[in-house]
Amino acid sequence: MNHKELADYIEADIETRYEIHKVGYFKLYPNATLDKFHSFTVTHLKLQTEKYLTKKRVTPIDPTETELYNAEIEVMDYIQNLKGDPLNDRYLINSNFWEQEKTKLDNIGFQREIEKHGFFKVKAGTETVKIYNPQLTVILISIELPVKNLDTQTETAINCWEFLMTYIKGYKRGEQFFENKIMVSPTIIYSPNAKQFIIDIHMKYFHVQHGKGKGWVYVKNVEPSILTHELIEEYGYYSGLVNKVRELIIEYPEQFASFENYEHHMQPQQTKKEHETIELKPVLKPEAVQIVFDIIKDFFSVEQQTELKMVIETGRKATNKMLFKGHGNRLSDTFKKLIEHDFITGCQKQDLINWIISNFTYTQNDTVKDFVYDTVEKTISRNYYPCKSPLITIENGQIQKVVQPRTKNYNKY
């Protein structure tokens, strides 16, 4: 197949065709969502591509699955770059969805399949990937997942095909990184020098904190409640790394026996606990507790300072919400920097967001305000509201206080 010809065909006047299709589609289906229109558009362009490929051959034959799959990816890439496309949106999964799915998980077999084999295989086009979490499997194969669009604040149902494509992209990137940057030759694995290599892999696989969870293996234990393509690509990336480690365990069972033993030991205690408690606790590293406390304590009443220190040190929920005497963005920005520089461990950003909302209020124009998920998420996850008056800066691994004149009197509280 001539790739350039295919690309030219797909790109030629595609924006014009897209707008014409959009107008016509919503005249026919005025109550349809933009997500469903995009699904319709991809299907339509796929059929056009099939006709094009068949026409270009000397002997007309059906195009191969690979060609159609690549053609569809071309179309997806174009649509993803369109202004206002929902692929850039963030979705909150409907909380009732999991309650309804609890009984379905066993019926569908995802849970049992993963318990038996450790993963669930998904094939899309020519690509086959493994998913290690039953809830994530349900998400990625859903054609009508009930969600709330956090940008438009509207309830809708989405086809998660695009998220599956993003997962595959991350998965392949993770596998490639392992092969190119981590993997060593069989000679080394069988040699006495293999010990350090195995220890390094063990640390990364089970223990290293990286913002989303503990070790690469977190993908088995924690599923997302917020859907973004960035987050799903990370799940795919670490799942690709997990797959490469599992291949090593199978190929070199004697050398990697400690992995199987350790993971088996985790199953009834740690793994199950993490699965049941999805909302993990943010915990400050011991060396950062006093530094952070000293910087932020004056923004809280003296009566609340003892509990404040306990909350940032243990991640526990405060007895009552504590009042931050300042704009909420300053506190959110502080925790954002701490988690991004690995001073906060044991949770994902979405857990940190919920923790802030549960434990703090703030003042605005002498009025006490509750933190709102959407606003905090834009600061923590997307830097949508960059803080103009930050409390801390972190340079060369050191937390430093940003000294700024206080222009308001907060003695009211």
Steps between C-alpha positions, in 0.01 A plus 500: 500500500626848412496675836531848351201443271295383795603800710423739214159342456414526867620860532356637175209731586437293813415802711236608248353149489510485878294820541250394233455161667460670837219730382318217324541256788352732763207585271420130487582436867448824695533326838825321419826571682821625341665172604248296299547729200875439508442126516272531196760712317779250557281216369403705193859595417610142555254384235622772262857385561405140425348606166809708424744218573300252293474743208876564496588135447553352154295199606230628738508306825396582853764693692672312781412546863836668555434762232155579633631518854777740396253706300273528802791610718578772242144626529511481880819705507338769286183513708704516820662822377171672413418803711256414774527127448384291799820299492650789697221497758502353849227264613384401848356147503148484636519373859193279449667324209721279718212406726309378195808322360590306815282206408586526131877469550475131589244436227724653236796310635759778526555447870537124470719528193737737677501292818584191295757640254600832657373704205228539238604507135348758266555499124449815290598474136844343490587591858446277803552639850442382856290681760568410862200654672138381447348845552740657252407223255132593533585866439714446192256271318187701588303644212268705722680586822290740714716801591492867585702728273694713749557777247139542386349368827259284298398137550561280197598151387824446310644233276840415652660379177725809490612430856584142403713634213677730747557207738653298215726792409629524858531121530724478194705795623554324835606175332738687271654693791562175689661336198720799417592640842462225762532152352840325508628199311427141614874463569481763772179356647671161542818656641586600861459864389125451461434569868505881471287492184236285673504722811450811284206343317349384831515854641337655193239226467384495863624800696590823319246781547427687179194718569238250384571219741758267650708318242417420138266233636255770616316445170369174646356657812369850420259604227431862395186690594596795278564424132754700304715382214813595694396280792398203284825519304686474831297193592594353163867594544537332839295200384749458215783501755313247716458275198873501428577413863246216488678369189828497694340312789370234260824473302734504802293351787799416718659844481168683555346262756498779760250693286242222504546446874473870580193553283332194646568637849347835398175353370298441819636801687637797309350452156151427627514794738610740226224371272232549763632844601529675168513844659856477634644733763756766408793485742784749522847353519635533857773746403242735345237505777654767725612716207154508342327542835716802588417663165121455507413496872451879527217473247304296755371586846718401796225261611520306173878484463551181703244313291643655183839346569341161573301512173797585274718245678259205493251580223212443743177693468460801728228493766354815341610682189788737571482860377787621282506880541577588142406420142451129447723500193804563722439188707417285195817621328706407806377141500531479121872583522552256785348204314673585172838508677424173685477657847144365519478124455244224521232641270404624158419859419127427500532366856687816601221711350233317702716524812529881465124532451430282804739677738510869413299815432637841404408868509403720209385859555461425871271207421575138585491283188510126440750362252330382179627191317517657155698804620747300707546247218587777256777615734631158606479309172505755221654823632190672359512761779872576553552649845604865493598506868651158578593403853788271407748432225699179462848522352768231493284284724469770767169649622530875542256759627401777258503824697227741386334794675155420637255762385188379679407481863364154581444562871126453449557127518 
